[in-house]
Amino acid sequence: QCSAPGPCHLDLAGAYGGGQLSLSYDLYSGPAPVTWQNLVRIGGTWIPLWSVPLPPAFSYESTVSFNFPQVGPVPVISRLLTPAGPACADAVVVDTGP
């Protein structure tokens, strides 16, 4: 599930209910600054959810929920990016209904 070529850690889990997409994260950014990027794929197009800079040694364990339409299976990618490319990534497919 989680690929970690660098000294970071990222686990992603997803769920859907009541019109809410919930994404649960357990991440550690590692010894260098990274950009945390999250994308969803709807209808063949990758749509960014957010892209934020993280400081070195940043830890986060929490769930983010937001309104989301019923569009069937939705792939979600979360990754920690360095200037050289992805340092750590995880993906999940969440079934959002019909």
PAVO-973705 format. One record per residue (C-alpha): residue in three letters; residue number from 1; y, x, z. Coordinates in pm, whole numbers, always signed. Last residue first. Layout:
! PAVO-973705
NODE   resn   resi       yy       xx       zz
NODE    ALA    NUM        Y        X        Z
...
END
This chain:
! PAVO-973705
NODE   resn   resi       yy       xx       zz
NODE    PRO     98     +481    -2428     -789
NODE    GLY     97     +507    -2243     -456
NODE    THR     96     +683    -1926     -339
NODE    ASP     95     +374    -1704     -352
NODE    VAL     94     +488    -1359     -231
NODE    VAL     93     +373    -1045     -413
NODE    VAL     92     +421     -723     -212
NODE    ALA     91     +551     -375     -282
NODE    ASP     90     +599      -50      -91
NODE    ALA     89     +801     +264     -157
NODE    CYS     88     +879     +612      -28
NODE    ALA     87    +1075     +907     -164
NODE    PRO     86    +1179     +740     -490
NODE    GLY     85    +1387     +960     -721
NODE    ALA     84    +1546    +1310     -714
NODE    PRO     83    +1880    +1179     -580
NODE    THR     82    +1676    +1023     -297
NODE    LEU     81    +1555     +663     -297
NODE    LEU     80    +1383     +459      -27
NODE    ARG     79    +1198     +170     -185
NODE    SER     78    +1131     -201     -147
NODE    ILE     77     +967     -394     -428
NODE    VAL     76     +909     -771     -430
NODE    PRO     75     +684     -952     -678
NODE    VAL     74     +734    -1331     -681
NODE    PRO     73     +441    -1570     -736
NODE    GLY     72     +562    -1923     -812
NODE    VAL     71     +928    -2016     -866
NODE    GLN     70    +1006    -2227     -559
NODE    PRO     69    +1369    -2134     -490
NODE    PHE     68    +1485    -1892     -217
NODE    ASN     67    +1703    -1936      +90
NODE    PHE     66    +1708    -1620     +303
NODE    SER     65    +1501    -1439     +563
NODE    VAL     64    +1516    -1074     +676
NODE    THR     63    +1252     -956     +922
NODE    SER     62    +1281     -654    +1150
NODE    GLU     61    +1173     -299    +1224
NODE    TYR     60    +1431      -42    +1117
NODE    SER     59    +1450     +331    +1185
NODE    PHE     58    +1715     +572    +1051
NODE    ALA     57    +1626     +943    +1087
NODE    PRO     56    +1880    +1051     +824
NODE    PRO     55    +2148     +793     +735
NODE    LEU     54    +2081     +492     +514
NODE    PRO     53    +2278     +394     +202
NODE    VAL     52    +2245      +32      +88
NODE    SER     51    +2098     -137     -221
NODE    TRP     50    +2045     -510     -196
NODE    LEU     49    +1856     -803     -347
NODE    PRO     48    +1843     -653     -696
NODE    ILE     47    +1691     -876     -967
NODE    TRP     46    +1402     -749    -1180
NODE    THR     45    +1356     -981    -1480
NODE    GLY     44    +1020    -1117    -1603
NODE    GLY     43    +1089    -1472    -1491
NODE    ILE     42    +1181    -1367    -1139
NODE    ARG     41    +1111    -1017    -1011
NODE    VAL     40    +1256     -925     -672
NODE    LEU     39    +1429     -595     -585
NODE    ASN     38    +1510     -402     -267
NODE    GLN     37    +1680      -62     -248
NODE    TRP     36    +1732     +160      +56
NODE    THR     35    +1937     +465      -45
NODE    VAL     34    +1842     +786     +130
NODE    PRO     33    +2000    +1043     +366
NODE    ALA     32    +1765    +1325     +464
NODE    PRO     31    +1518    +1380     +754
NODE    GLY     30    +1311    +1062     +705
NODE    SER     29    +1426     +703     +642
NODE    TYR     28    +1187     +528     +884
NODE    LEU     27    +1075     +181     +790
NODE    ASP     26     +895     -125     +921
NODE    TYR     25    +1010     -424     +720
NODE    SER     24     +941     -796     +711
NODE    LEU     23    +1061    -1004     +415
NODE    SER     22    +1097    -1379     +460
NODE    LEU     21    +1166    -1608     +162
NODE    GLN     20    +1290    -1943     +293
NODE    GLY     19    +1252    -2283     +122
NODE    GLY     18    +1056    -2415     +419
NODE    GLY     17     +795    -2142     +389
NODE    TYR     16     +744    -1807     +215
NODE    ALA     15     +602    -1481     +346
NODE    GLY     14     +641    -1109     +276
NODE    ALA     13     +528     -776     +419
NODE    LEU     12     +680     -433     +356
NODE    ASP     11     +585      -97     +506
NODE    LEU     10     +802     +211     +459
NODE    HIS      9     +767     +560     +612
NODE    CYS      8     +950     +881     +528
NODE    PRO      7     +841    +1244     +523
NODE    GLY      6     +817    +1259     +144
NODE    PRO      5     +542    +1164     -102
NODE    ALA      4     +497     +840      +91
NODE    SER      3     +323     +559      -90
NODE    CYS      2     +267     +245     +112
NODE    GLN      1       +0       +0       +0
END
